[in-house]
Amino acid sequence: MDERARYEAGMSVRKAVLGREHVEKVQGGANEFNDEFQELITRYAWGEIWTRPGLPRSTRSLLVIAMMVALNRTEELRLHLRAATNNGVTREEITEVLLQCAIYCGVPAANSAFHLAQSVFDELDQQGNAAEES
């Protein structure tokens, strides 16, 4: 696959996982300073890794959640908690991953992740209720 095809495949997966609105906002914010970085992650994280057939997207989402807890990357964790729902990951599966993280990453890391996850779930529930009322 050439670089352009990898980028296009990556952009397709990135929008499917993170949501078109989020990706267009990030891409719209790309500038001379971060444009090359945005292209890099689209080609390689999304176009090379997320397109591989070896794992389903839901499993990839759960792995990323665990890694973000381990690395204490709360901004990325918030993003990928939301994205996991786009990949069919259930809240129960996220709970299991966070419990696993408590043992391998530490209780304080999992505690923070549980609080953050609840906040994300509350936002998603509010958005769902707003959409139903429309």
C-alpha positions, 0 to 999 in steps of 0.5 A: 500500500502506498502512503496516499492509500495508507492515509486514506484508509487511516482517515476512514478508520479514524472517522469511524472510530473517533467520529467524523465530527471529532476528526474534522475538528482536529483536521481543521485545527491542523496547522503548519506546526502540527500538520505533519504529526496529524498526517503521521498518526493518520497513516501509521496509527490508523492506516497501518495498525487499526486497519490490520485484520488480526484484531477486531476494532473492539479489542483494539479499543479495549487495549488502548483504554488499558494503555491510556490508564497505564500511561496516565493519559487522561485526555486520550483516555476520554477520547478512546472511552467515547470511541469504544462505544463506536466500536461496539464495546460495552460499559461492562467490558470497559469495567472489566478492563478497568478492574484489570488495570487496578491490579496491573496499573494500580488502584489509584490509576483505575480509580481515576479511570473509573471516575473519568469513564463515569463522566464520559458515560454521563455525557453520552447518556445526556447526548442520547437523551437530547437526541431522543427529545429532538 
